[in-house]
Amino acid sequence: MGDEGAEGNHPEGWPGQLWLEGRTLVHLLDEQTRPTHMPRGPAKRTGPGFLNPAMAPARTRSVLLLNDALEHNWLVRTDQSIRVLDALCATGVRIRRWRNEVSAPLQQRLRITANDLDQFALDWARASHSMHPPAQSIEHEPEDDRYGSVSEQAFNNGLDFRNKDARIAMIESGYQWIDLDPFGSPVQFLDAALQGLSRTGVLEITATDTAALTGSSASSQARRYGAKGIVDVYAHDDAVRLLLATVATTAARLDKSVTPLMALFDGHHVRISCLIKTSREKASGIGNMIGWRVREGDVPYRFVQHPTPEQVERASGPMWVGPLWDKEIAGRMTEEKVLEMCQPSAEELEEMKLQGLEWSEDDVEYSARELRRSVRYISDAADLMSREHLLLNLDSLPRWAGIGGAPKIEKLIASILQEGFSAARLPDLEPLLVTDAPFETVLKHVRKTSPSTK
Ligand SMILES: C[S@@+](CC[C@H](N)C(=O)[O-])C[C@H]1O[C@@H](n2cnc3c(N)ncnc32)[C@H](O)[C@@H]1O
């Protein structure tokens, strides 16, 4: 345990109760109910310092993505470091997970800054980091920001805390990685985030205003995102594509282009991760990536660039119509990798129990299951999601196929694969199928594999 007094006064209620997320010990406020593993949907907030356990899978994927950038050098060269900012870090769980769980040999190349406007949350983050410092101490020269103030990072064992409006924190330095996780919509932070990134950078965004993004709140959708939705089986995919289109058009105005690395609808929020590059030429190509989804009579939908006046009624958009994931990066998000990186060893768990963590055998099993669930289906779907594909909800297929019941999704996928096409399941609460087979071919396999046609 570190010296919890080193960072000044403890926030009220400290130390609360201990919880484990990934391989990182987390202090929860006493009034927050002990989370269940695999919580779904928005949790009941108990004020500043509240940790939303339903966001754990998104934080886990963020650890994997940052590690992947360093391990596979797709953002900076092997000898360079990455300057990362969690612009709305709250109690600092994400930044502490980055510091603890990104592989040890890569840690010295990480420069992490954590910002939040809420002093209480920030104090809680500092106290947690101080009490549970990273396994290896982080040493590097302090860095200056654009306005000459010196980073405290080197003195805070690898985390530089800032207490500013996120819009100011983001443009102070040229970050190569910004995480934006606000309450509700991220739109008010987008411009500053894009301007705060260096010429090549990663922007990760969480949006919990799903009513606006899906179109179930049509007026907020029109006002905030300038779009029109249809609340049907494509509402989740539309929400992801709408947020991407908003980021891409905002970026294009700043001569920046957007390449999605990973984009998911995860229960009660949308999470997108994009590579942003300053390039007038690429930014000018934005028009090819934006279009509308038109529901049709012969296939469930088609993407068009501009709907005709007759199509508008059954169209949602404008939205991103390009690829949603990066094949290589998403392909490496496997269950083996997540367990290797984010599951504590038996020795680490024993040490944490000595520090006061109450963790039963069931907790060990359920938390491993939760880690696997964070990336389930992703690597199998990586190829299809990085190119043109057809997205289908299993439950709507019997109607199209003119039969009584849907087949099991695994059987349907196996049958499509046998014919030489690609098919995979998507991570979603709904049974979603993604494939490059023509729609008629899919229907043939639905009829073939459905129990109701036996
Ligand atoms: C959803 S929480 C962030 C959760 C955190 N990323 C995590 O994974 O635990 C949103 C945070 O944004 C902070 N916040 C809201 N408006 C802000 C602003 N303008 N500048 C900086 N922080 C802000 C709030 O204090 C809150 O802690």
The ligand as an ORCA input file, in Angstrom:
! r2SCAN-3c Opt
* xyz 0 1
  C     -19.618      9.986    -16.679
  S     -18.480     10.758    -15.620
  C     -16.935     10.145    -16.143
  C     -16.715      8.699    -15.755
  C     -15.292      8.209    -15.891
  N     -14.750      8.440    -17.217
  C     -15.178      6.756    -15.505
  O     -14.941      5.879    -16.364
  O     -15.341      6.459    -14.320
  C     -18.505     12.405    -16.180
  C     -17.574     13.344    -15.409
  O     -17.518     14.583    -16.114
  C     -17.265     15.612    -15.166
  N     -17.575     16.884    -15.865
  C     -18.785     17.338    -16.284
  N     -18.640     18.501    -16.965
  C     -17.301     18.762    -17.002
  C     -16.525     19.778    -17.615
  N     -17.092     20.774    -18.309
  N     -15.174     19.717    -17.474
  C     -14.579     18.733    -16.766
  N     -15.279     17.735    -16.165
  C     -16.625     17.742    -16.293
  C     -18.127     15.256    -14.001
  O     -17.614     15.850    -12.815
  C     -18.009     13.715    -14.004
  O     -17.019     13.291    -13.087
*
